[in-house]
Amino acid sequence: MSSRHWLALSLLPRVGANRLAAMRLQQPGWPDGWLAALPGEARHQLMAWLQAPSRSPLNAPIERAMAWLEAGPDRHLLTPDHPAWPRLLDELPDPPPLLWGWGELAALTPPALAMVGTRRPTREGRDNALGFSRALAEYGLTIVSGLALGIDGHAHEAALDAGGRTVAVLGCGVDVLYPRSHRRLRQRLLDSGGLLLSEHLPGTPARAPFFPRRNRIITGLSLGVLVVEAAFRSGSLVSARLAMEQNREVFALPGSLHNPQAGGCLWLIQEGARLVTCRDDLLSELPALAGRTVSASPPATAAPATAAAGEGAPDDPLWRHLTGEPCPLDRLVELSGVAVGECQQRLLMLELEGWAAQAPGGWVRRNTTA
């Protein structure tokens, strides 16, 4: 079947991903087998398109999509017949009928790991996303995420910093910029061998119902999913549930009991997700990676609740009063005996040097060796 045939099937009314997947398993011949298997209205529309394409309502969206596809060699339409079609998606009960791609298809070749999390991460969550993504990309994994604000964006960014591959699965057309603040990140991804993927036609705007659906593709492309930081009621927990249903490994980073953005991860761990504190904890649990040699680069490690003072620690006495639990400015003034203005200046210098960070409720230590 040609790309146009698959595109026509994906546009038929009342024929969703589940029905198309079930029909694919029957391996119907084209076009008679498909026409026989389709429900009434869809069958009539497909027959009309086959007989007189220019008079069919399917023709205009098909021609617009094909024009976008033919505008450059880095634009792709992946169908189940395509050699680059990700076979892991065929394990899903509702795989996408097709995928639009913009970028390098080579990003789909290495084993992949999904990274998801909150759009409003704490400093610790951001650092963990950057550290784990960089270390996993250096190991050779493709990092898959959703190009959203927060953890998603940091995961893509760090994979690119490491010279690795990353795939962004979108809840809009691959040519639609969403969120708009990620213009530079998206361009960097395209310039650096990454890939944008979507099951929606080019030009499709972002819509709320699309995002939970795209999560099944993020996890479906991957050997497992790492939830970096997520509140108890979070879209990231939807991704984790989908991963479990898809028989993928689910990993979660632990966080402070007092951090509301860590509640979802702690719940996942209670429910059986694998707790990880460093890269090798995760790699050892992925059967598909058994026998591969771990690179010599140091593993990413989750930022600990407290950073012990030791060799190389700052000599500022104020730092000794910081722990992994947020300490308000007025409490630091009380503990240190330093005036408010000077305390603020010292905290700023500690932050710039990587020793301290602002968190909800006050200031915390940072582990600069993570």
N, C-alpha and C positions, 0 to 999 in steps of 0.2 A: 504493500500500500504506500501511496505517496504521502508527502507532508500535507498536501491539500486535502486528501481523503481523511486523514486523522483530524485535521483542523475542522473540516465539515462535521465530523462526528461529535467533536467537543462542543460545537455550537448548537446542536439539536435541542429542541425543547424537551423538558422532562426526562432527560437522560443524564443523570449525574455520574460522579466518579464511581460509585458503588456498582451501578448497573453496567457501565462500560467495562469495569474490571471483570465482572462476572461473564460478560459476553466475550471478552478477550480469551478467557480460559477455554471457551468452546471452539476457538480458532475457526470462526466462520470465514468462508470465502468472500472475496470482494467482487462485485457488490451484492450478489444475490443472497449470500449467507447472512450478511448484516441486515439487509432489508427484511429478511424473514424473521430475524430475531428482534427487531426494533418494535416498540409500541406504535400504535396507529399514527398519531400526529407526526412523530419523528420520522417514521417510515415515509410518509407522504412528502415531508419537506426534503428528505434526502433524495427521493426519487425525482422530485421537481428540479433539484439542483443538478443532478446527473443528466437530466434530459435537456434542460435549458438554463445553464448557470447564470446568464446575464439577467434573467427574469426572477431569479430566486432571491429571497431576503437574506440568504446566507452569503451571497456573492460580495456585497460591499465590505463587510468586516473581513472576509477572507482576502480580498484584494488589498485592503489597507495593511493587513498584517503581513502579507507576502511582500509588499513594497518596502515595509520596514526591514524585513529579513534580508532582502536583496541589496540593501543600502551599504553593507560593509561586511568584510570577511569575519569580523568578530561577533557577528549576530547569528544566533542559532535557534533552530526549532528542533527540540529533542522529542522524538516519538518512541514508542516501544520497539520500533524497527531500527532505530538509530544505533550505530555502534557505540556511542558514548552514553546511551541511556543507562542511568544508575540502577543496576539490577537489584540492589537492596530495596528499592521502592516497590518492587513486585511482591515483597513480603507483606505489604500493607493491604488491609481489606478494601481501602479506597484510594489507591494510588492516583496521582494526577493523570488525566488522559494524555497530556503532553506538557512540556516545559519550554518556556522561552528563556533563552540565555543571552547574556551580553558579556563578553570577555573571553577568557581562555578556558576551553574545555579541559585542558590538562589539570585544572584544579580539582576535577572530579576523580582523578586517577589514584592519588594516595588514599590510605585509610583516613576516615574523617571522624572528628569528635565534635559534637554540638556543645556550645557554651551559651547559657542563658542566665538571665537575672533581672533585677529591678532596673527601672529607668531612673531611679534616684538613689544610686549607691552611696554608701558612706565612703570615707577616704580608704578605710580598710578594704571594703569591697572592691573599690577601683583598683587598689594595689594588687589584690589577689587576682583579679581578672587579667591585669596586665602581666603579672608574673607567670601564672599558669599558661596563658595563651602563648606567651613568648617561648616558654620551655617546651610546650607540646609541639609548637611549630618547628622549633629547632630539632626536635626528635624526628620530624618528618610527617606529622599528622596535618591534614587540612582542617582548619578551624571553620566550623559552620555556625552561623548565627543569623540574626534578622535585621541587622543594620539599624536597629532602634537606638534611641538615646540610652545612655547609661552603660550597663554591662556589655550589651551587644556591641556597641561602638568601640569600647575599650578592647574587647576580644579581637575584633577585626584589626584595630590599630596595632596591637602588640604582635599579632601574627605577621603583619607587613613589616614591622620593625625588625623582626627576626629573619626576614628574607624568605618567609614561608608562604604557603598558599592559604587563601581564605575564600569562602563562598557565602554570599548573602542571599537569603531567600526572602522575597518581598511580598507584602500584602497589597501590591499594586502592579502595574505594568513595569517591566524592567527599565523602560525609558522615562519613568516618572520619578522625580526626585522627592523622596519622602524618608525621613523628615528633611526639611529644607536646610537645616543647620548642618547636615552631613554632606553638603556639596563637595567639599574638598576631600573628605574621606572616601566618598564614592569614586571620585576621579582618581585618587591614589590607588584604590583597589583595582580599577580598570587598567591603570598604567603599570601595575606591578604583577600582572599575571593572575589576578583574582577573577571571580565570576559572579555575576548577578543572575539569579534565577527567579522565575515566577510562573505560576500556572495560568495567569491572566494575560489577555491580549495586550500587546503594547498600547499605551495610551490610557489604560484603565486606571482611574484615580483610586487612591487609598480609601478603603471603607472599613468601618469597624468589624463587620462580620468576617472579613477576609483574614484577619490576623490570627484568630484561633485556628483557622483552617491551614494557614501556611505553616503553623507549628508542627503539623504532622509530617511535613516535608523536611523541615529542619532536623527533626529526630530520625525520620526515615532514611535520610542520606547517611546517617552516622552509626558508628559502632556503639556509641553510648552518648549520654548527655551529662554535662557537669553543670549543676546549679550553683552559681557562685554566691549569690546573695538574693534573697527573695522574701517578701512579707508573706504572712500566712495566707492572705487572699491575694493571689498573684497569678498573672498569666504564665509565669514560669512553672508554676505547679501544674498547669494544664499540659505544658510540654513534658514534664516529668511523668504525668499519668499516661500520656500518649506513648512515651518511650517504653513504659512498663507493658502497655498493651501490645507494643510492637516487638516485645522480647528483646529490648535493648537494655544495656547496663545503665543504671542511674547512680550518679555520684553527687554528693553534696558536701560543701565546706561548712564546718561548724562555725558558729558565731556566738557572741555574747548573749546571755539571757536578757540583758537590758537593751539590746538592739532590736527594735521592731522589724527592721529589714532582714533580720536573720531568722525570724520565727518560722518561715516556710521551710528553710533548710533544716532546722532542728526537727520539725515535724516529719520531713521526709526521712531523716535518719531514724526516727522512731518507727517509721513505717517500713523500714528495711533498705533504704538507700544506703550505698556504701559511703562511709565517712572517709574522706581523704584529707591529708594534711600536706602532702607533697606529690610531685609528679609521678614518682615511681609507685606510690600507693595505687594510683589510677591505672598506670600501664600494666601492672601485674594482674589486674582483674579483667583485661581485655583478651580473650582467647585468640582473637585474630592476629594479635601481635606477638604471640608466643614464638620464641626463637629469634626475634629481631634483636639486634644489638642496641642497647641504650647508648646514646651519645655521651661523650665525656663532659658535656656542659653540666653545670650544677643544677639540680632539680629545683623547680619552683616550690616554695613552701608557703603555706598559709600564714599570714601575719599572726603571731601569737598574741594572746591577750595582754601580756606584758613583755617588755624587752629588758632583760637584765643588764645592769651596768657592768661594764668590763672594759677590756682593752679597746681603745678608740672611742669610748663614750665621751660626750661633750663634758667640759669641766664646769659648765654653768650649773650652779647649785639648784636652780629652778627645775632643771630636768629631773633631779632626784625625786621631786614630788609628783612626777607624772607616772601613771600606770596605764594599763589597758582600759581602765574604766574612766569615762569622761569626768574631768575635774573642772568646775566652773572657775572663771577668772577670779571672782571675789575670794573663793577658797584658796586659790594659789597665792593671792596677795597675803591672806592670813597666815598661811603655812610658811611662806618664805620671808615675810617682813619687807618685801620689796614694794615700792610705790606702784600705783596702778599704771601710770604712764610707762615707767621703766619695765614693768612686768609685760606689758603689751609688746614693747620693742624686743625684749628678749625672746618672747614666744614667736614673734615674727621671724627672728633670726634662726631659731631652732627649726621652724617650719621650712624656711628656705634651704637650710642645710640638710633637711630630711630626717630630723630627729623627733619632730613633734607634728601633730596634725589636729585640726579642728574637727570635732565630731558633735553630733546632737547632744547637748548638755554640757559641753566644755571641751577641754583639751586632753589629748592622749599621747602616749609615746608611740613612735613609729619604729619598726624594725628595718633599718636601712640595708641589712644584709639579706633580706628576703629576695 
